Amino acid sequence: MWGRQAVLETIAWHVFDRTTLLERLRSNAAGLSDEEAARRRQRFGPNRLPERAPPSLLLLIFNQFKSPLIYILLIAAGISLAVGDATDTVFILIVVLVNTAVGTIQEWKAEQSAHALRSLLTTSSTILRSGRTEEVPAEDLVPGDVVLLESGRRLPADLRLLEAQNLWIDESLLTGESVAVEKGTGEGLPPETPVADRWTMAFAGSTVTSGRTAGIVVATAGYTQMGQIATSIAQVEGAKPPLVLRMEQFSQKIIIAVVGAGALLGAIAYVRGMPLVEVVFFVVALAVSAIPEGLPVALTVVLSIAASRMARRNVIVRRMTAVESLGSCTCIASDKTGTLTVNEQTLARIWLPTGSLHPVTGTGYTGEGMVEGAPGEEDLLVRFGIAAILANEADLEQANGRWRNHGDSIDIAFLAIGYKLGLDPAVVRASTPIIHRIPYESERRYAAAMVETNGERRMVVKGALENLLPHCTAMATPHGPVPLDRRLVEQAAGSLSTGGFRVLAVAEGEVTGDWEAGLPPLVFLGLAGFIDPIRPDAADAIAECQEAGIRVVMVTGDHPATALAIARALGIAEKDEEVATGTDLEALGSIEVPAYLDRVGSATVFARVAPLQKLAIVEALLKLGHFVAVTGDGVNDAPALRRANIGVAMGSGTDIAKDTASMIVVDDRFSSIVAGIEEGRFAYDNVRKVTYLLVSTGAAEVFLFLLSTIAVLPLPLTAIQILWLNLVTNGIQHVGLAFEPGETGAMQRPPRPPEQGLFDRLMLEETLIAAATMSMAGFAVWAWLLGTGMDEGPARTLLLVLFVLFENFQVFNARSETMSAFRIPPSRNPFLVLTVIGAALVNAAAMYTPVLAGVLRIDPISPAAWGVLIAIAALILVVMEVYKRLRHPTGGLPAS
């Protein structure tokens, strides 16, 4: 008896003829016996997709401690505890716990990837067992079972078709093909045949839209095409979001700076005679001043606010770091069907034998719109519409203000054209009795109906042009039928096809004498050009992306000609050379081959692409140095959504797409993605503003320590005073800064280079100038106070107040990296003004609260001292205004 691997690892079932297929599966057209099915079920296991256990709460908590900034904070807390400073330890641990709690809650809500796929196989199936029909759970299917399916049923496993009657299957969730595909029986296909072209196969998760079929199960569970996707989702590691990468780089630099500065200054202090215990306290204080303790919480606040703003613009964020990631993307790899297009077949062009082309307005499965007719051709259009309605088995009607439909998408689109021509399909059908129907069959490629009018019988037909044209002897004109001009018709069809339209023909003919199955001589009535219309906002949204320096590429399972036509309309591509097919890429090998990367780098349209090829394209784009955003709505998009830096699912898409993605566009509009990019850029700007505020004030404290050490002066501030500055004063203000609205021009600048860290030259310059100003002014005050004979305690109180005021002024400098603080009215962010006032009041109140005053070792100061310190602190505002004026002569505004 053959083993499990012999069946499950042979995935090219489309290559075998029927006899070989049945031999390899050890089955027959009557199905398996109950005993054999039971044996195989035990051997192969249940027909369920592979599952990945969700992470435990403990693991989610542990994941929050992977940030280098958290490591630094924990080390500082450990040192503080070791030297007996419990207050400092508690302060630091509170920061760590708050960040851990927020991060854990967010990830707990987000972890649902790959589980939605299971629902696609939790159905029942009709099968043959020893020739008799049975209904069994889909999970009981095994290779060799014969499954019976009809219209509306979802496929429970991968099947090779044994019988097919008028069979059309919607595979859009798997392949991205925008219309149902025709299936049939046949002999073996070439091994290299793409999944989308395997017309003798039907795949798990797809749906029968019309017809009936019997097929033999060739793959179950994880060995189906869908199962391979589910497995790849479980195995693929998502790329780190850009903000995480930049914060990791920043944290590593902070670690080096803290360790280096602490070792150097500690050694200097020890050599100069400072006791070892005091050296340890000194290093702890230095570490506390250098570490932006409030940054993890500040980032969470910034991203939470941005997520709320995105939600108001129809973008739901599932992972907090995704907020900024969308703004960082340099390339969007977009699915076509359902993302750039509406995924509703629309009859958009009618070509009549007179040579006239009639555009049709309105999209989707409704009767709203009109056919733009030429004078004298109205009767031809109505004749075309009546024939299309009668040779049709679908339904489309309006009830209670809503359009309802049933049947094949192309048939529904034909009915919609009837309404647009002023015809009511129900009235047309009622007034024209149908004597006989010829249903669509894959061998015929047309559907027809024999009708009787005024005692005369005629055949109305719609179908593939190449199948109907041989039966046509004439074509309709306003003056009656004329001999068929075959060349004219074929040229018109070719022109429509080049434009990305799917072309079908409509004809009719008189039935005389005794009718036999087949078609009588026909009069050609016209061509119908179908297309999945692009979303109205898509072209403008793509243009905005391109203006923002973001590359947009289309990745689809559709035909190359259709894909290129849509890409041209959207402004994504113009030339044939910009289209790469899945077969082209497969011939080049893998992403390790330079030619493969070159092709991905030069193409803007990827057509006839299988799901796992989409994943490879994303891998290649990442390897080319892009921060990649992938949009999609189907099962076939899920692996790529997971692998990308940022996955964006459409709200109307499949559960697996939404559960795999980092964010969901509720209204399916590509323009909402652009809105998300803009909000992402605003969020990153605010991250930089908060970081600049925290790092510049922290660096000022480090420089203050450095100057005091060089001057052999006592520690200017205690560790707890520095924590108070960093966590309370800035901790209140950075929340207000996180509410800053976006600055103009965010979508007119190119995306940040992927290799660019959080600190670029501009931020480094501003940080150093601001830190130097605050530290030198603070040192001068500290040295002067001690020089007058003032005790260290009162002098530290004055210095602490001075740095509180420095931070109050510095927050206004941080509102813009280029624009003057006086050009940004307080009314743009009243919450920031309130936080600054709140921070000042908290610090003032601390002096008069015995417990806090004791912990901080501070005392109240006189009004005169307040006045002097405010005047000194205002210096930071003056210095940074001069710097911005010199660095940005236009004041941060676009040059006129």
N, C-alpha and C positions, 0 to 999 in steps of 0.2 A: 504494500500500500504506500502511495506517495506521502511524503511528509508535509508539514506545515509550510516550510519555506518554498517548496516547489510551486505552490499556488500563490502565496502572499507576496513573494518577491518578483513574480512575473507580472510586471505592470503593463507591458505592451500588448494587451489583449486585442487591440485593434488590428494586429498584423495577421491573425490566424483566420483561416476560412472556417465555416461552420462545423465541418466534420472534425478538424483538428481541435477546435475550441472545445467541443463536447468531450473528445477523448482526453484532453489535458485536465479537464475538470471532473472527469469520471462521472458525468451526468448525462441527461437526455432531455428532450423537449417536454416530457411528462413530469419532470422534477425528480427530486430525491425521495427515497423511502423515509419513513419516520425514524427507523433505526439508524440509517446512514446520516440523517440530519442531526440526530442526537450525538453521534460519534464526532461529527465535525464541529458541532457547537462546543463540545468538551475540548477539542483540539485547538480550535481557533479563538475561543472565548467569545464574549458578547459583542454585538455590533454597536459598540459605543465609542465615541471619540476619546482620545487620550485626555486624561484630566491632570491638571497640576494642582496639588493641594495649596490652598491659600495660605499665605504666611501667618504664623501665629502672632498674637499680640506681643509676645516677648521679643520675637524677631523684629517686628516693626519698631519697638522701643530701642532695640539694639542698633538698628540702622540709623537712628538719629545721632548716634555717637561717632559716626564715621567722618564728621567734618573736622579738619585740622584746627579750626578756631575753637571747637569744643575741647580738643586735646589740650590746647594752650590754657584754656580756662581751668580745666581739671588739674593740670600741673600747678597752676598758680594757687588753686584751692588747697592742694596737697602741701605745698610749701607753707602757706599761711597756717594750716593746721599743725604742721610740724613745729613751727616756732611759737605755737600757742595763741595765735591770733584768730580766735573763733569768730569774731565779727566779720572779718574779711572773708573767711571761709563761707559763712552763711550767705553773704551778699553774692559771692560768685556762684554758689550752688543754686541759688534762686534763679539766676539768669539761665543756667543750664537746664533746670527743671522746666521752666516756662517754655523754652525753645523745644525741648523734648516732647512736651505735652501737645503743643500746637502741631508739630511735624507728624506725630503718631496719629492724631485724629485725621489729618488730611490723607495720609497714606492708607489708613484703615478704610476710608470711604472709597478710595480709588482702586483698590486691588480686586478687580473682577475679570481680568483678561482671560480670554479663551474659553470661559465657562458657558457663554451664551451659545456656542456652537452645539452643545449637547442637545439643545431643544430641537435642532433640525433633524435629529434621528429618533426622537421619542414619539414615534407614530406607529400605527399598525399597518400591515401590508397584506395584500391578497397574493397568495402563492399557490403553486401546484405541488402536491405531494402524492407521488404515485398516480398521477393523472386526475386527482380530485382537488377541488378548490378549497382552500382553508384561509382563515384570517388569523395571523399571528403577530405578536409584537415585533416591531422592526429590529429590536436588539437580538432577536432569536435567529435572524437570517445568517446563512453561512454560504461560502462559495459553492456554487453548483445549484443553489435554489433557483427556481423559475418564478419570477415575479410578474403579476398582471397589474397594469396601470391604465388609468383613463384620465380624461381632462380634469384638472384641478388637483391631482394628487402629487405629493412631493416624493421624490425618489429617495429610498431609504439606504441605497448602496450603489456602487458603480456596477452598471449592467452592460452586457453586450446584447444588442437587440436581435431577437429571433423572429419577431413579427412586428409590423408597424402599419397602422392605418391612419392616414392623414395626421401624422405625428409631428407636432411642433412643441419644442421644449424651451422654456425660459432659463438660460444659463447665465444671466447677467450677474448674479451674485458670485459666480465662480470665475467667469471669463471676462466680464465687463462688456460683452456684446449687448448692444442696446436693443435688439429685437429678438424675438423668439427664433430659434434656429430649427430648420427642417431636419428630421431624422428618418432613418430607414434601415433596411437590412441590406446586406451585401457581403462580398468576399473581403479578404484582408486588405488593409491599407498600408502604405509604406511606413516603416518604423519611425521615420522622422516627422510624421504628420503631427502638427500642433494640436493641443487639446481642443481648441476652438473649432478645428476642422475634422474631428473624428466623428463623422456623421452616423456611424454605426454603433456609437457608444452613447450611454446616458449616465450622468454622474450624480452622486449623492448630493442632496441639498437643492438641486434644480427642480423645476416644476413643469408638469405637463400642462400646456395651455390649450391644446386641442388634440383630438385623436385618441387612439388606443394603442397599447403595445404589450408585448410579452418579451421579457428579457431575462437572461441568465446572470446571476450574481457572479462577478469576477473579483470583487474586492470589497472588504468590509472594514468597519472601524478605522483605525489609523492608516490602513493601506489604500483607502479611497483617495481621490484627488483632494477632497475636502479634509480628510484626515491628515494628509501630508501638510496641508496648510496649518491645521491645528497644532501639529507636532512642531512645525517651524516656529509658530508663535511662542510655544512653551520654551523652545530652545534658544530663540534669538534674544540676545541681550540688547536692550534699547541703548542708543547712543546717549551720552550724558548731555543734559541741557547746557547751553552755552553759559548761563549764569553760574551753574555749578562748577564748570571748568574754570571760569575766570575767578570765582571765589577760592577755589582750591589753589590756583596759582598765587593769588594775593595772600592767602593764608600761609603758604610755604615761605613767601618772602618775609612775612611778619615773624614767622618762627626764626628764620635766620637772623633777622634784625634784633629780635629780643634776646636770643642766645648770645649773639656776638656782643651787643651793647652791655648786657648784664655781666658777661664774663670779663670784658675789658674794664668797665667802671668798677666792678666789684674788686678786681685785682688791684686797681689804682687805689681804691679806698683802703684796702687791707695793707698795702705797702706803706701807705701814709699813716698807718697806726690805728685805723678804725678797728675796734674789737670785732671778732668773728660773728658774734650774734647780731651786732648792728649791721655788719656787711650783709648778712642774710636778709634782715629787714629791708635794707637798702635795695637789694636785688629784687625782692618781692614788690616793693613799691614801684621800682622801675618797670617790672613786667606788667604790673597792673596799669601803669600809665601808658605803656606802649600798646597793650592789647585793646582793641575796640570792643569791649565787653558787650556793648549794646547792639553790635552789628547783627548777630543772628536774629534777635527779636525785631530789630529795625527792618531787616529784609522781609520777615514774615508780615509785618505791618504794611510795608510798601506793596508787596505782592497781593495781600488780601484786598487792599483798597483797589488796586488795578483789576483784580478779578471781579470785584463788584461793578466797576465801570464797564468791563467787558460784557458782563451779564446784561447790562442795560443796552448793549449794542448787539445783543443776540448771540454772544459767544460764551458758552458755559465752560469754565475751567475745571478740570478734574484733578490736575496736579499743579500745585502752587508754582513750581519753577517753570511751568509751561507759559506762564504769563509773559515773562521776559523773553522766553525762547522764540516766540513767534516774531517778536521785534528784531531778533538777531539773525533771522534766516537770510541766507544769501540765495537760496534756490527753493522754489516751490514745485514739487512734482505732483501734478494734479491728475486725478482720474477724470475721464471725459463724461461718461454716462452718469447722470444724476448729480454731477458736480458743476461742470461747465455747461451741460445741457439739462433739459428738464426731464429726460427719460420718459417721454411720451411721444410716440410716433405721430407725426403730423403730415397730412397731405398738403404740401406747400406750393406745388406747381402743377398746373394742368397744361399739357401741350395738345393742341388740336391739329388735325391733318391739314388745316389751312396754313400751318406754319406759325401760328400765333402761340405765344407762351403767356399763360394767365397766372400771375401770383395770387396766392390765397392768404388772407390775413387770419389772425387768431392761431393759437397754439393749444396743444393738449387735446384731451378727450372731451371736448365740448362742441356745441354747434354755434358758438359765438365767433363771428367773423364774416368775411365775404370773399367772393371770387371776383377779381377785377376783370370784367369782360369787355371785349371789343364790340362795337356796334355791329349788329347783324349776326353775332355768334351766340346769342343767348340760348337759342333753341338747341344748338349743338352741345352746349354746356349742360343743359337740362337733360338731354338725351344721355349724355355721358353719366350724369349723376343717377338717373333712374336705373341704368344698367348696373352700376356699381352697387346700388341698394338691393336690387333683386338677387344678384349673384353673391349673396352675403348671408351669413348665419349668426352674426353678432347682434347685440342690442345696445342702443344708446337713446336715452330719454331723459327729459327734465321733469323732476318732481319736487314740489315744494322749494323751488328755487335752486335745486342742486341737480347736477348732471350725474346720472348713474349709467354704468356700462357693464357689459358682460361679453366675453368672447375674445377672439384673437385681436391683437393690437392693430394690425393692418386693417382688418374688417371694421373695427370701430372707427378708425380714421376715415375710411370710405363713407361710413354713415354720417360722420361729422360734415363731410363735404356736401352731403345732401341737404342738411339744414342750412348751410351757407349759401346754397343755391335756391333756397326758399322751398325746399321739398321736405315734407314730413314722412320719414321712412315708414311709419305705421300706416299712413294713408296710402302711400305708394303700394305697399304690400297687400293691403286690403282690396285695392282696386284692380290688382293684377294677379289673378290666381296663379300659383306655382304648381305645375303638373308634376315635375320631376326635378330632382337635384342631382348634380354630379359633385360630390364632395372633393375637396382638395386632396390629392395624393402626390407623394413625392415623385412618383414616376411621371405623372402628368404635369404637375406644377401649374395647375390652374383649377379654378372652381367655376361651376356653371349652373344655370337654372333654366328649365324650359317653362315658359309662361304662355298664357293664352289671352289674346286681346281681340275682341270683335271677331271671334271665330278663327283667328289666325294664330298659329304657333310660331314662337321665335325663341332662340337660344341667346341668353345674355351670359357673357364670360368675362372674367378678370383673372390675370395670372402673369407668368413670366413672358416677356416679349418674344424670346426665342422659341417658345412653345406655341404661342398663338399666331405669330406672323405667318407661318406656313399655311395656316387655315384661312388667312385673309385674302380676299380677291379684290376688294374695293375699300375705299375709305370715304368717310362722310364729309360733306361740305355743305354750305348753306344752299347750294343749288342742286343737292342730291348727290348720290354716290358717284365717285369717279374711280378709274383704275388705281390700284394701290401703287404708290411710289415707295418701294421698299427702301431705297437708298435714303430718301428724305427722312423716313421714320427712324432708321438706324442711326443716322447722324444726330437726330434730335435726342435719341436715347443715350448716345455716347456723350453728348454735351451735358445732359443732366447727370449722368454717372460721374463725369469728371468734376462736376460741382458738388459731389458728395451726396447726391440723392440716390435712394433706392428706387428703381424704376419698375413699374408694372404697367401692363396694357389692359385696355377695356375694349370689348368688341361685342357685336351681336349679329345674328343671322337668322333668316327665315328657315323654318323646318317644314319641308314639304314631303308628301308621300309617307311611306312607312318609315318611322324613325328607328334607327339602330344606334346602339351606344357609340358615342363619338361626337365630333363637332361637324356641323354643316358648313358650307362656305360662309365666311364671316365678312362683315363690314367693320373696318377698323374705326373706332370712335376717338381714341386718344391715348395719351400716356399720363400716368400719375407719378409725380416725383415726391417721395416721402423722405422726411428727415427728422431726426431728433433735434428740435430747435435749441439753439444756445439760449442760456438764461439772459434776460434783457440787460442785466447789469454787468455781465461777465466781461465784455470787451473793455468797458471803461475801467473796471477794477483791475484787469490785467495791465492796461496801459499805466495805471497809477503805480502798480508794482514795478513795472519796468522803469518808470521815472524815478522810483525810489532805489534803483540799482539792484532789484531782485530779479533773478532769472526765473522764468516760468516755463516749465516743460509739461507736455501732455503725455500721460502714460495710459494706454487703453488696449483692450482686447479687440477693438473694432478693426475693420478693413483699412489698409493704408490710405486708399483714396478718400474714404469717408473722413478719416482722422485728419488728413491734410486739408480737406475742404473746411472742416470746422476750425482748424488751427489758423487758416488764412483769415476766416471771418473774425477770429478773436485777436489777430495780430501776433500770434505765437510763431508762425512760420510762413514762408513764402515759397521756397523752392523744394523740389522733390528730394534734393540731397539732405535736407534737414529731417527727413523721415527715416527712422531705423526700425526694422521689424524684429520680432522675436527670433525669427529664423536667421536674420543677419547676425544678431548678437551671439546666437548659439554657435554659428560657424566660426566666430572669432575666439571662442573658448571661454575663459573666465576672466574675472576682474584682475587676475594676476598678470594677464597679457596686456602689454602697453597699447596694442591696437584696439583692444576692447575699451580701455579707458579713453583713448582718443575719440572713438566713435560716440561714446556716451557724452563726452565733452562737446562734440560738435553738433549732435542731434538736439532738436527741440520737440520732436514728436516721436513717440515710441508706440508702434502699432502692432496688432496681433501678438501681444505680449501675454505670456502665461503668468499666473500669480507669483510663482517663485522667481520668474525672471524680473518681475517688478522689484522684488527684494534685492536681486543682484544689481539692478540699476541704482537703487538707493545706496547700496554698498559702494558702488563705483563713484557716485556723486560725493559721498563722504570721503572716499579716498582721494578725490580730486580737491579736497579742501573746503568743500561747501558745508555750511550749516543748513541742513535739509529739513523742510517742512513737507509732509506728504498729506494730501487730501484724498478722501475717498468715502464710499458709502457701502461697499459690498464686502462679502467674505473674502473675495479675491484681493482686496486691498489690505487686509489685516496684517500680514507679515511685514509689509512695507511700512504701515502705520506704526508698528511697534519698533522697527529698527531705526526709524528716522529720529533726528533730534527732537522733532515735534510732530505728532500725529494729529490731524484735524479731521474729524468725522462729520458727515452731514446728519442733521437731525432726523431726516426721514430714512436714513440708512439702516443697515442691519444691526442687531444687537452686538454682534461680535466686533464690528467696526467701531461702534461707539464705546464699547468696553475696553478696546485696545488703545484707542486714541487718548491723547492728553487733554484735548478740548473738543467740544461739539458745537457746530454752527447750527443753531436752532432753526433758522429760516432757510437753510440750504443756499443762501446767496453768497456768491464769491466776493461780493462787495463787503460782506460782514467779515470775511477773512482779512480783507484789507484794513477794515476798522480795527480788527484784532491786532494786526501788525502795528498800526499807529499807536494803539494803547500799550502794546509791548515796548515800543520805543520810548513812550512817555514813562513807562515803569522803569526802564533801564536808566533813563535820565535821572529819575528820582532816587534810584539805587546809588548812582554816582553822587548825587547831592548829599544824601545821608552819609555815605562813606567819606566824602570830603569833609563834612562837618566833624565826624567822629575822629578821623585820622589826623586832621590838621590840629585839633585841640589835643589829641593824645600825643602827637609829635611835639607840640609845644611843651607839654609836661616833661617829655624825655629830654628835650634840649635844656629845659630849666634845670633838671637834675644834673645834666652834663656840665653846664656852666657853674653850678654850685660846687660840684666835685672838683673841677679845675681850680676854682677859687678857694678851695678848702673851707667851704661854708657848711653849716648843718643841712640836713635834709629839709628842703623848702616846704614839703607837704608830707603828711603821713599817708600810708597806704589807704586807710579808710577814707581820708579826705579826697584822695584821687578817685576812689570808687564812687564817692558821693557825686563828684563832678561828672564822671563818665556815665553813671547809671541813672542818677536823679535829674541833674540839670539837663544834660544832653538827652537823657532817656525820655524826658517830657517833650523836649523841643523836636527831636527827630520824628516823633509821631506826627507833629504838625507839619513838618517838612514833607512827610510821606503823602500829604494831601495836596501837594502842589499840582495845579493843572498843567497840561502839556504846553510846551513852548511851540510857537509857530515854526513851520519849516521842517518838522520832523520827517515828513514824507518826501522832502525835496533833497535829502542828503543820502549818500550811498550807505549801505549797511556797514557796520563795523567789520574790519578784516577779522577773519576767524582767529588769527594768531595774536590779535591785539588784546592785551590784558585789561583789567579794570582800570589800572593806572596808566594813562598815556602821558605824553609830554605835558599837555595842558594841565591836567590834574596834578601832576608832579610839581610843576612850577608853582601853581596856586597853593598847594599844600606846604611847600618849603617856605614860600614868602610869608604866608599867614602864620605858620608855626614859628618862624624866625622872629617875626614882629612881636607875637605874644610872649615868646620865651625871653627875648632880650628886655622887653619892657618889664616883664615880671621879675626877671633877675635883678634889674636895676632897682626896682622897688624893694625886693628882698634884701639886697646888699645894703641899700640906704637905711632901711629900718634897723637892721642889725648894727649898722655903723653908728646909729644914734643911741645905741645902748638898750634898745627895746628887747624884752625877753622874747624867746622863740615862740611861745604860745600866742601872745597877742599879734606878733608879726605874721604868724601863719594864718591867723584869722583874717587879717587884711589881705594877705596874698590869695587866700581861698576866695574871698569876695571878689577880688580883682579878676580871677579866672572865671568865676561865675558870670561876671559882666562881659568878659571877653567872649564867652560862649553865647551870651544873649545877642551880642552884635554880630558875631560870626554866622549865626543862622541866617541872617538876612543876606550876607555875602553869598551863602550857599544856594540861594534861590535860583541863581543862574550862573553858569560858568563864564558867560560872555557879556551879559547885559548888566548895566548899572543897577544896583539895588534900588536907586531912586526912580528908575523907570518902571518898576514893577509895583503897582499900587497894592496896598495892604488888603483891599477889598477882593483881590483875586484869591486870597486864601486867608479869610478872617480867622480860621481855626489856628493857623500858625501864630498869629498875633496873640491869641488867647493862651497858647502854650508857652510863649515867651513870658507873658505876664505871669502865668501860673508858676513857671520855673523860678522867676525872681521872687514871687511871694513865698514859695516853699522855702527858699534859701533864707529869706528874711525871717520867716516864722521859726526856722530851726534854731536861730540864735536865742529865741525867747522861749523855747521848749526845753525844759531842764534835761529830759532824757536824751534828746537828739544833740543838744549842746554838749552834754557830757561825752557822748559817743564820738562826736566830731571834734571835741576839745576846742570849741569856739565860744566867743563872747560877743554881746552886742557892740556895735560901733557907732560913733557919733554921726549926725547928719553931715557935718563938714567932711568927714572921712568918706562918706558915701559920694559926695559931690566930686571930690578929687579923684576917687577911683573910677567914677563914671567917665570923667574927662579923659583919663588915661586909657580906659578900655575902648573909647570911641576911636582911638588911633587905628585900630585894626580896620575899621570901616573906611577911614581915609586912605590908608595904604592900599587896600584892595581896590578901591575906586580908581586910584592913580594907575595901578597895574592894569586893570581892565581897559582903561582909556588908552594906554600906550599899546597894549596887545591887540585891542579891537577898536580901531578908530571910529567905526560906525556904531559903536555902542552895542554890538551884538545883534544889530538889525541888518537885514540884507542891504547891500550897497545899492544905491540908486543909479 
